[in-house]
Amino acid sequence: MRWYADNSELNGIRGSQIPDILLFGGLAVPPDSEFLLRTTIEKAKSEFGPPRIPVKWNFKDLKKVFEKQNKNSLYDDLLTKSQEWRETIFRSVANIDFISFGHTGIVSS
């Protein structure tokens, strides 16, 4: 089983009584599903641009990546069509064996 993960930290206000939150999300993929999952996702993404374009749940986090590569118009187009490419990806992988999960935790100040 291979683990692919992303983490995001939701920072609060300094000195606030509300603690910060750390969110982990990811996929656990069996070895025999890994190639099929990757190629299926790449095929779905190719409907909206290059098959290896970076995407993530909070797509706006990638704005600087696209700017650095002079791909501003591609970023704008993908942002506008984010619901479409997300649905396309999720529908295309629905019958592939993998586990998707998220975990949230409180970060002490």
C-alpha positions as CSV (number, residue, x, y, z in Angstrom):
1,M,0.0,0.0,0.0
2,R,1.4,3.4,-0.9
3,W,0.3,6.6,0.9
4,Y,-0.1,9.9,-0.9
5,A,-0.9,12.9,1.3
6,D,-1.5,16.6,1.5
7,N,-1.6,18.7,4.6
8,S,-3.1,22.1,5.3
9,E,-2.8,24.2,8.4
10,L,-5.6,26.6,9.2
11,N,-4.0,29.3,11.2
12,G,-6.0,31.4,13.6
13,I,-5.3,34.7,15.1
14,R,-2.2,35.1,17.2
15,G,-3.1,35.0,20.9
16,S,-6.6,33.7,20.1
17,Q,-8.2,31.2,22.5
18,I,-9.2,29.1,19.4
19,P,-6.4,26.6,18.5
20,D,-5.1,26.2,15.0
21,I,-6.3,23.2,13.0
22,L,-4.1,20.8,11.0
23,L,-5.8,18.8,8.2
24,F,-4.3,15.8,6.6
25,G,-5.9,14.2,3.5
26,G,-4.7,11.5,1.3
27,L,-5.0,8.3,-0.6
28,A,-3.9,4.8,0.3
29,V,-3.3,2.9,-3.0
30,P,-2.6,-0.8,-3.4
31,P,0.3,-1.5,-5.7
32,D,-1.8,-3.2,-8.3
33,S,-4.1,-0.1,-8.5
34,E,-1.4,2.6,-8.7
35,F,-0.7,2.6,-12.4
36,L,-4.4,2.5,-13.3
37,L,-5.3,5.2,-10.9
38,R,-2.5,7.5,-12.1
39,T,-3.3,7.0,-15.8
40,T,-7.0,7.4,-15.3
41,I,-6.6,10.7,-13.4
42,E,-4.2,11.9,-16.2
43,K,-6.7,11.0,-18.9
44,A,-9.5,12.9,-17.0
45,K,-7.2,15.9,-16.5
46,S,-6.3,15.9,-20.2
47,E,-9.9,16.9,-21.0
48,F,-9.1,20.3,-19.4
49,G,-5.4,20.7,-20.2
50,P,-2.1,18.8,-20.0
51,P,-2.5,15.4,-18.3
52,R,0.2,16.2,-15.6
53,I,-1.2,19.6,-14.6
54,P,-1.2,20.0,-10.8
55,V,-4.6,20.0,-9.1
56,K,-5.6,19.9,-5.5
57,W,-8.7,20.4,-3.4
58,N,-7.8,24.0,-2.6
59,F,-6.8,24.8,-6.2
60,K,-6.2,28.5,-5.3
61,D,-3.0,27.3,-3.4
62,L,-1.5,26.5,-6.9
63,K,-1.8,30.0,-8.3
64,K,1.9,30.8,-7.7
65,V,2.9,27.5,-9.3
66,F,1.0,28.4,-12.5
67,E,2.3,32.0,-12.5
68,K,5.9,30.8,-12.1
69,Q,5.4,28.6,-15.2
70,N,3.7,31.5,-17.1
71,K,0.4,29.5,-17.3
72,N,-1.9,32.2,-15.9
73,S,-4.6,31.6,-18.6
74,L,-4.6,27.9,-17.9
75,Y,-4.9,28.6,-14.2
76,D,-7.9,30.9,-14.8
77,D,-9.6,28.4,-17.0
78,L,-9.1,25.5,-14.6
79,L,-10.3,27.7,-11.7
80,T,-13.5,28.6,-13.7
81,K,-14.0,24.9,-14.5
82,S,-13.0,23.5,-11.1
83,Q,-16.4,21.8,-10.5
84,E,-16.3,20.1,-13.9
85,W,-12.7,18.7,-13.7
86,R,-13.3,17.6,-10.1
87,E,-16.4,15.6,-11.1
88,T,-14.7,14.2,-14.1
89,I,-11.8,12.9,-12.0
90,F,-14.0,11.5,-9.2
91,R,-16.3,9.8,-11.7
92,S,-13.4,8.3,-13.6
93,V,-11.8,6.7,-10.6
94,A,-15.0,5.5,-8.9
95,N,-14.3,1.8,-9.7
96,I,-10.6,1.7,-8.9
97,D,-9.4,0.2,-5.6
98,F,-8.0,2.9,-3.3
99,I,-9.0,4.5,0.0
100,S,-9.5,8.3,0.3
101,F,-9.5,9.9,3.8
102,G,-8.9,13.0,5.8
103,H,-7.9,13.6,9.4
104,T,-8.2,16.8,11.4
105,G,-6.3,17.6,14.5
106,I,-5.9,20.6,16.9
107,V,-2.5,22.2,17.0
108,S,-1.5,23.6,20.4
109,S,-0.5,27.3,20.4
